[in-house]
């Protein structure tokens, strides 16, 4: 029974991976990707409509937290 010649496996697998990478790159070159930086600045703070919206209000702990102290 003849032995299996594996000496050509490494170059074949390497060239296959390189070829698949090239094909993938050629397919992806036609697609537009989403821009990470926003085009306009939408993160502005809204103007306070009422006087109490300008104040900072203190948030108290719930009553159950005082039992732990």
C-alpha positions as CSV (number, residue, x, y, z in Angstrom):
1,X,0.0,0.0,0.0
2,X,1.5,3.4,-1.0
3,X,2.2,6.1,1.6
4,X,0.4,9.4,1.4
5,X,2.6,12.2,0.2
6,X,2.0,15.2,2.5
7,X,4.9,17.3,1.3
8,X,2.7,19.5,-0.9
9,X,-0.1,20.2,1.7
10,X,1.5,23.2,3.3
11,X,2.0,25.2,0.0
12,X,-1.5,24.3,-1.2
13,X,-3.2,25.3,2.1
14,X,-1.1,28.5,2.3
15,X,-2.0,29.5,-1.3
16,X,-5.6,28.7,-0.7
17,X,-5.8,31.0,2.3
18,X,-4.1,33.8,0.5
19,X,-6.4,33.4,-2.5
20,X,-9.5,33.4,-0.3
21,X,-8.2,36.6,1.4
22,X,-7.6,38.3,-2.0
23,X,-11.1,37.3,-3.2
24,X,-12.6,38.6,0.0
25,X,-10.8,41.9,-0.4
26,X,-11.9,42.3,-4.0
27,X,-15.5,41.7,-3.0
28,X,-15.3,44.1,0.0
29,X,-13.7,47.0,-2.0
30,X,-17.1,47.8,-3.6
31,X,-18.9,48.2,-0.3
32,X,-19.2,51.4,1.7
33,X,-18.4,51.1,5.4
34,X,-20.2,53.0,8.2
35,X,-18.3,56.0,9.3
36,X,-17.3,56.0,13.0
37,X,-17.1,59.8,13.3
38,X,-20.5,61.5,13.2
39,X,-21.1,64.1,10.5
40,X,-23.0,66.6,12.7
41,X,-22.9,67.2,16.4
42,X,-26.1,65.8,17.9
43,X,-24.8,65.6,21.5
44,X,-25.6,69.1,22.5
45,X,-27.5,69.6,25.8
46,X,-31.0,70.7,25.3
47,X,-32.0,74.2,26.6
48,X,-33.8,74.2,29.9
49,X,-37.4,75.0,29.4
50,X,-38.4,75.4,33.1
51,X,-36.5,77.1,36.0
52,X,-36.4,73.9,38.0
53,X,-34.6,72.0,35.2
54,X,-31.6,74.3,35.7
55,X,-31.2,73.2,39.4
56,X,-29.3,70.1,40.6
57,X,-31.6,68.0,42.8
58,X,-30.1,65.7,45.4
59,X,-31.0,62.0,45.2
60,X,-31.4,60.4,48.6
61,X,-30.7,56.8,49.5
62,X,-33.7,54.5,50.0
63,X,-34.7,53.8,53.6
64,X,-33.5,50.3,53.5
65,X,-29.9,51.4,53.0
66,X,-29.8,53.1,56.5
67,X,-30.4,49.7,58.2
68,X,-27.0,48.5,56.8
69,X,-25.1,51.4,58.5
